[in-house]
Amino acid sequence: MKTLPYGEIVGLYEHPDRDIRKRAHEIVYKELGKDHILWASAMRSVFSDHLSMCKMRKWPSPMTQSFISNDVDEETIVALLNTMEKNVGVFRDYLKLKAKVMGLEKLGNWDIEAPLPSSPDKKFSWEEAREIIVGAYTDFDPEVGQWMDEMYERRHIDATVRDGKRSGAFCATWHAGKSAYILQSFNGIMGDLFTQAHELGHAMHAYLGTRAQKPHNYEIGSCVAETGSIFGELLLAEKLLSKEGSKEEKRAVLAAILDGFGGAGYQVTTRVWFETMLYEAVQKGKFLDGEKISELWLKAREKMYGDAVEWLPEMKWWWTMKLHFYMANYRYYNYPYVYAQLFVYAMYRLYKEQGKEFVPKLKALLSAGSSRSPRDLASDIGFDVTTQEFWQKGIDQFSEFVKMFEKTL
């Protein structure tokens, strides 16, 4: 028997051994569930307090604060969420395809983030990663590619794995066009390449935005902040898919971006539904104890996943560990992730249609900082984010990747 820190055990969620992944989930959520009285008390306080604030400020809904913070409007977010709800079947179809690839009748929740068993165990050197990622950005635009290569040349990426270094990755913007600094732990796996491309997308945003804007116009809202980074991931995927390789290699690339969209788009939409259900319950005078909160979480989860996934009983306590629900001064933290995924996928679709004609449009968008609203930025490139027709373009791109994945089977 060995006791592991939380940061280490959650890393086992992507372990190639299915039994280890399952056991890791069982342990984490069983232990979190033991403190459900504490978690429920905190959640009741935060949600009730926010509703009191809404009443005092005469805000029409619990979402209003988030609209102000993110510089968006209700019409846009309703269209976004309705589009996601209409297209849950596309996500379920992918989950069923992934189960087929893994030789399973149905995915367990412990398989959703798992690597494919047929994925090549390829490791990339630092030099190979640099060449591929810089090449992906250069194919998009030589000037951007030069900036990305400069990040490596100036040693602005701290990627060494060492004791005491935190997990995850982060890009810190430096002002006045002075580039950015990236923190990452690079182990040479494909996921590290996507992480690096993602963070360099933030650096691209920084290179453009800080040259064009003063600091007071660079407080970029959450709906726009991930634009460059997600676009960078898609540029990397395109580069990897264009290289000579086996079906297994291409399938692994496609699974990486499909799993990413599934997590940041669909799974996060489930969190938005859940948060809305909690507010409605409080407004109706229902007491949110641990069991009631879990009941609402399972209802939201069922609405998204249907019968595509088998869930461990302990997963009813998933809500205890997502700190986004407990941030008293930031309600509805989650939908900007969904916005960013669909917005960038729609833009990528436009890029594939327009080619080099699209490049200055993205560069102008990333140069705007917070000087223009997300709605105005979309309008500049011909998009109307208040319509479901627009958001469907993002789903259509996701669906195209699903079809490409299916062709590798």
C-alpha positions in Angstrom: 0.0 0.0 0.0 1.4 3.4 -1.0 -0.1 6.9 -0.4 0.2 9.2 -3.4 -0.3 13.0 -3.5 -3.3 14.1 -5.5 -1.2 15.6 -8.3 0.4 12.2 -8.9 -2.6 10.0 -8.6 -4.6 12.0 -11.1 -1.8 11.5 -13.6 -2.8 7.8 -13.5 -6.1 8.7 -15.3 -4.1 8.5 -18.6 -2.2 5.3 -17.6 -2.2 2.6 -20.3 -3.3 0.0 -17.8 -7.1 0.1 -17.6 -7.3 -1.4 -14.1 -4.9 1.2 -12.8 -7.0 4.0 -14.4 -10.1 2.6 -12.8 -8.6 2.2 -9.4 -7.3 5.7 -9.4 -10.8 7.1 -10.1 -12.3 4.9 -7.4 -9.9 6.1 -4.8 -10.0 9.8 -5.6 -13.7 10.2 -5.7 -14.4 7.8 -2.8 -12.2 9.9 -0.6 -13.6 13.2 -1.8 -17.1 11.9 -1.2 -16.3 11.3 2.5 -16.3 15.1 3.0 -19.5 15.8 1.1 -21.0 17.6 4.1 -18.1 20.2 4.0 -18.3 20.5 0.2 -22.1 20.9 0.1 -21.9 23.5 2.9 -19.4 25.6 0.9 -21.4 25.3 -2.3 -24.7 26.3 -0.6 -23.0 29.4 0.9 -21.5 30.5 -2.5 -24.6 30.0 -4.5 -27.0 31.5 -2.0 -24.6 34.5 -1.6 -24.5 35.1 -5.3 -28.3 35.0 -5.6 -28.5 37.6 -2.9 -26.1 39.7 -4.8 -28.1 39.4 -8.0 -31.2 40.5 -6.1 -29.4 43.5 -4.5 -28.0 44.6 -7.9 -31.2 43.8 -9.8 -29.4 41.5 -12.2 -32.0 39.6 -14.2 -30.2 36.2 -13.9 -27.3 34.5 -12.1 -25.4 34.7 -15.4 -25.5 38.4 -15.6 -22.2 39.0 -13.7 -20.4 36.6 -16.1 -21.8 38.5 -19.1 -20.3 41.7 -17.8 -17.0 40.1 -16.9 -16.6 38.4 -20.3 -17.9 41.3 -22.3 -20.6 39.1 -24.0 -24.3 39.1 -24.1 -27.1 36.6 -23.2 -28.2 36.1 -26.8 -24.7 34.9 -27.8 -24.3 32.4 -24.9 -27.9 31.1 -25.3 -27.1 30.4 -28.9 -23.8 28.7 -28.0 -25.3 26.4 -25.3 -28.4 25.5 -27.5 -26.0 24.5 -30.3 -24.1 22.2 -27.9 -27.3 20.6 -26.6 -28.5 19.9 -30.1 -25.3 18.2 -31.0 -24.6 15.9 -28.1 -25.1 13.0 -30.5 -21.9 13.9 -32.3 -19.9 13.6 -29.1 -21.6 10.3 -28.2 -20.7 8.9 -31.6 -17.1 9.7 -31.0 -17.1 8.1 -27.6 -18.6 4.9 -29.1 -15.9 4.9 -31.8 -13.2 5.3 -29.2 -14.7 2.3 -27.3 -14.5 0.3 -30.5 -10.9 1.2 -31.0 -10.1 0.1 -27.4 -11.9 -3.2 -27.9 -14.7 -2.3 -25.4 -18.5 -2.5 -25.7 -18.7 0.8 -23.9 -16.2 3.2 -22.4 -15.9 3.4 -18.6 -15.5 6.9 -17.3 -11.9 5.9 -16.5 -11.4 5.4 -20.3 -12.5 8.8 -21.5 -9.1 10.4 -21.2 -7.1 7.1 -21.8 -4.6 6.8 -24.6 -5.5 4.4 -27.4 -4.0 1.0 -27.0 -2.7 1.0 -30.6 -1.0 4.4 -30.3 2.7 4.3 -31.2 4.9 4.7 -28.2 6.8 7.5 -29.9 9.0 9.9 -28.0 10.0 13.3 -29.5 13.3 14.9 -28.8 13.4 18.6 -27.9 14.9 19.4 -31.3 12.2 17.4 -33.1 9.4 19.1 -31.2 10.9 22.5 -32.0 11.1 21.7 -35.7 7.6 20.4 -36.0 5.9 23.1 -33.9 7.8 26.0 -35.5 7.1 24.4 -38.9 3.4 24.3 -38.1 3.3 28.0 -37.3 5.5 28.9 -40.2 3.2 27.1 -42.6 0.5 29.4 -41.3 2.5 32.6 -41.5 6.3 33.0 -41.8 6.4 36.0 -39.5 4.6 34.1 -36.7 6.9 31.1 -37.3 9.9 33.4 -36.8 8.4 34.6 -33.4 7.8 31.1 -32.3 11.4 30.1 -33.2 12.6 33.1 -31.2 10.9 31.7 -28.1 13.2 28.7 -28.3 16.3 30.7 -29.4 15.9 33.1 -26.5 15.2 30.3 -24.0 11.8 31.6 -23.1 10.5 28.1 -22.5 11.3 26.5 -19.2 10.6 22.8 -20.0 13.1 20.9 -17.9 11.6 18.3 -15.6 12.9 18.7 -12.1 11.9 18.1 -8.5 9.6 20.7 -7.0 8.3 21.9 -10.3 4.6 22.3 -10.5 2.6 20.2 -13.0 0.7 21.7 -16.0 1.8 24.5 -18.2 1.5 28.3 -18.3 2.3 31.2 -20.5 3.1 34.6 -18.9 2.7 37.6 -21.2 5.3 40.2 -21.3 4.3 43.7 -22.4 5.4 46.1 -25.2 6.1 43.3 -27.6 8.8 41.7 -25.4 7.5 38.2 -26.1 6.3 35.8 -23.4 7.6 33.1 -21.0 6.4 29.5 -20.9 6.5 27.0 -18.0 6.1 23.4 -19.0 7.5 19.9 -18.1 8.6 18.3 -21.3 8.8 14.5 -21.4 8.7 14.0 -25.2 5.3 12.5 -25.5 2.8 13.7 -28.1 0.7 15.4 -25.4 3.7 17.6 -24.6 3.9 18.7 -28.2 0.2 19.8 -28.1 0.8 21.5 -24.7 3.8 23.4 -26.2 1.9 24.4 -29.3 -1.0 25.6 -27.1 1.2 27.7 -24.9 3.0 29.1 -27.9 -0.4 30.1 -29.3 -0.7 32.3 -26.2 2.8 33.7 -27.0 1.6 34.5 -30.6 -1.3 36.3 -28.9 1.2 38.2 -26.8 3.5 39.1 -29.6 0.6 40.7 -31.6 -1.5 42.1 -28.8 1.2 43.8 -26.7 2.6 45.5 -29.8 -0.7 46.9 -30.7 -2.3 47.7 -27.3 -1.3 49.5 -24.1 -1.6 47.5 -20.9 -5.0 49.0 -20.0 -6.4 47.5 -23.2 -4.9 44.1 -22.7 -7.1 42.5 -20.0 -8.4 39.9 -22.5 -11.7 38.3 -21.5 -11.9 34.5 -21.0 -13.9 33.9 -24.2 -11.1 35.3 -26.3 -8.0 34.4 -24.2 -7.7 30.9 -25.6 -8.1 31.8 -29.3 -4.5 31.7 -30.3 -3.7 28.7 -28.1 -6.4 26.4 -29.5 -5.7 27.6 -33.0 -2.1 26.6 -32.4 -3.2 23.1 -31.4 -5.0 22.7 -34.7 -2.0 24.0 -36.7 0.1 21.3 -35.0 -2.5 18.6 -35.7 -2.6 19.6 -39.4 1.2 19.4 -39.5 1.3 16.0 -37.9 -1.4 14.7 -40.1 0.3 15.9 -43.2 3.5 13.9 -42.4 3.9 10.4 -43.7 2.8 7.9 -41.1 0.7 4.9 -40.3 -3.0 4.8 -39.6 -2.2 4.3 -35.9 -0.1 7.5 -35.8 -2.8 9.6 -37.5 -5.5 8.0 -35.3 -3.5 9.1 -32.2 -3.2 12.7 -33.5 -7.0 12.8 -34.2 -7.8 11.3 -30.8 -5.7 14.0 -29.1 -7.7 16.8 -30.6 -11.1 15.0 -30.3 -10.4 14.2 -26.6 -9.4 17.8 -26.1 -12.6 19.2 -27.7 -14.7 16.6 -25.8 -13.3 17.8 -22.5 -13.2 21.6 -23.1 -16.4 21.7 -25.2 -18.9 19.0 -24.3 -17.9 18.1 -20.7 -17.6 21.7 -19.7 -21.1 22.4 -21.2 -22.3 19.7 -18.7 -20.9 21.9 -15.9 -22.8 24.9 -17.1 -26.1 23.0 -17.1 -25.2 21.7 -13.6 -24.5 25.2 -12.3 -27.9 26.4 -13.7 -29.7 23.5 -12.0 -28.1 24.4 -8.7 -29.3 28.0 -8.9 -32.8 26.9 -9.8 -32.8 24.5 -6.9 -31.8 27.2 -4.4 -34.4 29.6 -5.9 -37.1 27.0 -5.3 -36.1 26.7 -1.7 -34.5 23.2 -2.0 -31.8 22.3 0.5 -28.5 21.5 -1.2 -27.0 18.6 0.8 -24.4 16.3 -0.7 -27.0 13.8 -2.0 -29.1 16.5 -3.7 -26.1 18.1 -5.4 -25.0 14.7 -6.6 -28.6 14.1 -7.9 -28.4 17.2 -10.0 -24.9 16.4 -11.2 -26.0 13.0 -12.4 -29.0 14.6 -14.2 -26.7 17.0 -16.1 -24.3 14.2 -16.9 -27.0 12.0 -18.2 -28.2 14.8 -20.5 -24.7 15.0 -22.1 -23.4 11.4 -22.2 -26.6 9.4 -22.4 -25.7 5.7 -22.6 -22.3 6.2 -24.2 -20.3 5.8 -20.9 -20.4 3.5 -17.9 -19.8 5.4 -14.6 -18.3 4.3 -11.4 -20.7 4.9 -8.4 -18.0 7.1 -6.8 -18.3 9.5 -9.7 -21.4 11.0 -8.2 -19.0 13.1 -6.1 -17.2 14.6 -9.1 -18.6 18.0 -8.3 -16.6 18.2 -5.0 -13.2 18.6 -6.7 -14.0 21.3 -9.4 -12.9 24.6 -7.7 -14.7 26.6 -10.4 -17.9 26.1 -8.6 -16.5 27.5 -5.4 -15.1 30.8 -6.7 -17.4 33.3 -5.0 -16.4 36.3 -7.2 -16.5 34.4 -10.5 -19.8 32.7 -11.4 -20.2 30.7 -14.6 -16.5 30.3 -14.9 -17.1 27.4 -17.4 -18.9 28.5 -20.6 -15.9 30.6 -21.9 -14.1 27.3 -22.5 -17.0 26.2 -24.6 -17.1 29.5 -26.5 -13.4 29.3 -27.2 -13.5 25.8 -28.6 -16.4 26.3 -31.0 -15.2 29.8 -32.0 -11.7 28.6 -32.9 -13.0 25.5 -34.7 -15.3 27.7 -36.7 -12.3 30.0 -37.5 -10.2 27.0 -38.5 -12.9 26.0 -40.9 -12.8 29.5 -42.4 -9.0 29.3 -42.6 -9.3 26.0 -44.6 -11.7 27.7 -47.0 -9.8 31.0 -47.4 -6.1 29.9 -47.0 -3.6 32.8 -46.8 -6.4 35.3 -47.1 -7.5 34.4 -43.6 -4.1 35.0 -42.0 -4.3 38.8 -41.6 -7.8 38.4 -40.1 -6.5 36.2 -37.2 -3.6 38.5 -36.7 -5.9 41.5 -36.4 -8.1 39.7 -34.0 -5.2 38.7 -31.7 -3.9 42.3 -32.0 -7.1 43.8 -30.6 -6.5 42.8 -27.0 -9.6 43.8 -25.0 -10.2 46.9 -27.2 -13.1 45.2 -28.9 -15.8 42.8 -27.6 -15.8 39.1 -28.6 -19.0 39.8 -30.6 -17.3 42.7 -32.5 -14.1 40.7 -33.1 -16.3 37.9 -34.7 -18.1 40.4 -36.8 -14.8 41.7 -38.2 -14.2 38.3 -39.8 -17.8 37.9 -41.0 -19.2 35.8 -38.1 -22.5 36.5 -36.2 -22.0 34.8 -32.8 -25.6 35.4 -31.8 -26.8 32.7 -34.2 -26.8 28.9 -33.8 -25.9 28.8 -37.5 -22.5 30.3 -36.6 -21.8 27.9 -33.7 -22.8 25.0 -35.9 -19.7 25.7 -38.0 -17.5 24.7 -35.0 -19.5 21.5 -34.5 -19.2 20.7 -38.2 -15.4 20.9 -37.9 -15.4 18.6 -34.9 -17.7 16.3 -36.8 -15.2 16.3 -39.7 -12.4 15.2 -37.4 -14.6 12.4 -36.1 -15.1 11.2 -39.7 -11.4 11.3 -40.3 -10.9 9.3 -37.1 -13.4 6.7 -38.2 -11.6 6.3 -41.5 -8.5 5.1 -39.6 -10.3 2.1 -38.1 
